[in-house]
Amino acid sequence: MQYMGSPQLHIGDVPRPLGVFIVLTFVWHHSCYALGATFFRSHKYSWIMTSAVLIVLGVICGALWPYDDIARSISSDTAINLVRVWDVIYIFLIALNFWLSYKFFCRQQVIGRFVNI
């Protein structure tokens, strides 16, 4: 008996720029939490503040996003090219987040338990 559910998708079915985009999204989130942990270093649960900032920024970006029919009318080639542009933007943002995290870390006085660095 053949299963009549939804068709199965395989990793090879996803276009390469979209796969790179998905991986870069996870790396970008990691860099945001690295930046947030460094920025909110004095707070005990810095991940909560970082998550709150990311949620607020997501809501603001979602509210400002234009609702129009352009996204429905573009071709698949144009969509893939837009994903490639966003890949480059993500790479820039990841580098910026880790650089800012490093700069915040260098500006703070780190006092160890036994050693003052």
Helices and strands as residue ranges (DSSP letters): G 11-13, H 16-39, H 46-64, H 70-73, H 76-107
